[in-house]
Amino acid sequence: MTRLAILGSTKGTDMQAIIDAIAKKELDASIEIVISNKNNAYILERARKHNIEAIYISQKGKTREEFDQEAMKILDKKNIDLVLLIGYMRFLSKEFVSKWRGRVMNVHPSLLPAFAGGMDANVHEEVLKSGAKETGCTIHFVDEGADTGPIIAQKKCKIEPNETIESLKTKVQKLEGEAFIEAISKIALRRF
């Protein structure tokens, strides 16, 4: 069984897909901890509703390195195999990336390497402006760059002529949960 930790700053919609897959025994994993840098992030409430330990770490007055040190102590204590970044609105420190290399996955709402570096609605807006015929999501390992790590899984969808930022976000977000489940399964089979 793969022991997961989730770092998130938003709603945790993708986490729900993972919770559901675990409950249906489609994924041999357990979410051991959810950590957020936002005290009011719904991802914490979502975790608690599913009896998953949820911790808020304040970033106030802390450097990125100090914040990440605090998070890494928790991850070490929990004996985590894989860290998932789900709507996590922070860049990780070099020390965190180095220590957890090959064990931190991020979701990006485009088919990387296209539209790398952006976040959330901005990415969908850029995709629509580009005139692309398809988009999707990418699960990739985190490295020192912005959305530059090795790709683990991608899911695609067509862009309809009347697509809006919101409709595209909804469509892509549905794929993100599926892509995470596929990526976690791939990594589990490797048994790092």
N, C-alpha and C positions, 0 to 999 in steps of 0.2 A: 504494500500500500504506500502511495506517495503522500508525504506529509506536506501540505500546502500552507503558505502564508500569503495574505493579500494585503497590498498597500494601496489605499484608495483615498480620493478626496471628494468624490461625488456620490452618485446614487447606488452604484454597484450593480447595475442591471446585468452585466456579464456574469457577475458572481452568482446571481440567481440561477442562471443556466447551469453553472457548475454544481451548485447545491442540488438542483433537480436531477442532474445526471448521476450524482453520487447516490441520491436516494433511490433512484431506479436501478442501481447497480450497473450502470453503463460505464462508470468510471471508478476504478479502484484507487480512490484517494480520500483524504479527509482534510477539511479546512481546519487547521489548528488555531489560527489567530488572524484577526483583521486589525490592521493598524491604520489610523488616519491622522493627518495633520490638521484636519478640520473637525472641531468639536461637534458641529451640527450636521456633519455629512450623513446622509441617509444610509450609506454603506454600513455605518456602525449600528444603526437601528436594525437594518436588515439582518446583520450578523446575529444580534441579540435575539431577534425573533426566531432564529434557527438554532439557538443555544450554542452559538459560536462565540468564543471569547473575543471581545472587541475593546481595543485600547486607543485612546486619543493621546497623542504626544504633541505638546505645544511646541511650536517653532519659534515662539517669541523670544528674542534675545539670544538665539542660538545660531551658530554657523551651520552650514550644510553638513559639515563633518561632525559637529556635536550632535545634531539631530540624528544623523545616520548611525552614529555610535550607539545611541540609545535604542534605536530600532534593531540594530544588529545583536545587541545583548539579548533582547527578547527572542529574536529568531534562533539564536544559539541555544537558549534555554529550552525552546520548544522542539529542538532537533529537526528543523525544517529541511526538506529536500529541495523544494522549488518555491520561488517567490514570484507572485503574479502582480503586475502593475495594472490595476483596473481603474481608469479615470484618475490616475495619480498625477497631480499637477505640480510635481517637483522633479528636478533633475537629481540623480543620485551622485554622491561624491565618488571620486576616483577610488578611494579605499573600499567603499561598498561594492562597486563594480568589480574591482580586482578580487575581493574575497569571495564574491558570489558568482564569478564568471561562469557562464554556461549553466547557471541555475536561476537566472532572473529573466522572465518573459514579460514583454510589453505588447499591448494591442495598439495598432494604429489604424485609423479609419480610411485607409486607401490601399491600393495595391503598390506597396513599396517596390522599387525606390521612388516611384512617382509620388509627388506631394509630401515628401518627407519634411519633418521639422515643424509642421503646423499642428494645431490642436482643434479637436471637436468641430464646431460649425464652420470655422475658418477653412478647414480642409475640404469640407463638402462644398462650400462656396467656390473654392478654387477649382475643384473638379468640374462643377457645373460651368464655370466661366471658360474652362479649357475646351469645352465641346466634346469631351470624352464620351464614348458610347457605352463603356462599362466601368465599374469601380468595384469596391469591396473592402476587405479588411486584411490586415497582415498581423500575424503573431510572430515576433522576432525576439532573439536574445538581445539583451541590453549590453552595449559596449560603451566606450567613452563618447561616442558621437550621438547626434540626435537622429534616431530612427535609422541607424546605419548597421546594426548588428545582424548576424546571420538569420535568414528567414526560416521559420519552422513550418508555418502553415499559412495559406491564403484561401479566402473564399470570395467568389465573384458574383456580381449581379448586374443586370442591364440597367442603363439609365434611360428612363422613359422621356419622351419629348416635353411633357408638362411637369417634370420633376422639380421639386422645391428643395431648399436646404433641409427643411424639417422632414419631408417625405424620404429624402435620401438618407438622412441620419437614422430614421426609424428602420429602413430597409437594411442598412449596413450594420446597425447595432444588433439586429436579429442574427446576422451572420457571425458576429464577434463571439457570441457564446459558443456556437458550433465550432468555430476555429480554435477557441481555447481548449475545448474538450478534446479535439483532435490532437492539438499540440501537446497537451499533458499526457495523453495516451502514448504518443510517439516517444516522449522523453522517458516515461515509465518503462517502456520496453527496453530502453537502453541501460536502465539501472546504473546511473552514474555512481 
